Amino acid sequence: MRHRTLLLATLFIAGSQIAHAGVINPDCTVSKAAKSTAMKATVGVGGRCDAKETVKDQTPDAVKNGVSDVKQTKSNVQSVGHNVSNTVDVIKNN
């Protein structure tokens, strides 16, 4: 009786873990996608990360970083333009 209860409890816990496995977001990276593809090619079973999921997970961060870089470049260009304008004024006044 005790072994049966232990077996049922183990099966219940394992079943609940499998049921929730699809809910978790794998947060794919290029490295995870490459490993998943290699495993699928060699073993026949791979992870949940593929190229499509990787692009979906990585694109928002890349866009956010790109916008930040553009804003910084704009600020740098404006600063240089201001310095040039001041230099021109100094040259005109001399």
Secondary structure, 3 states (H helix, E strand, C coil): CHHHHHHHHHHHHHHHHHHHCCCCCCCCCHHHHHHHHHHHHHCCCCCCCCHHHHHHHHHHHHHHHHHHHHHHHHHHHHHHHHHHHHHHHHHHHC
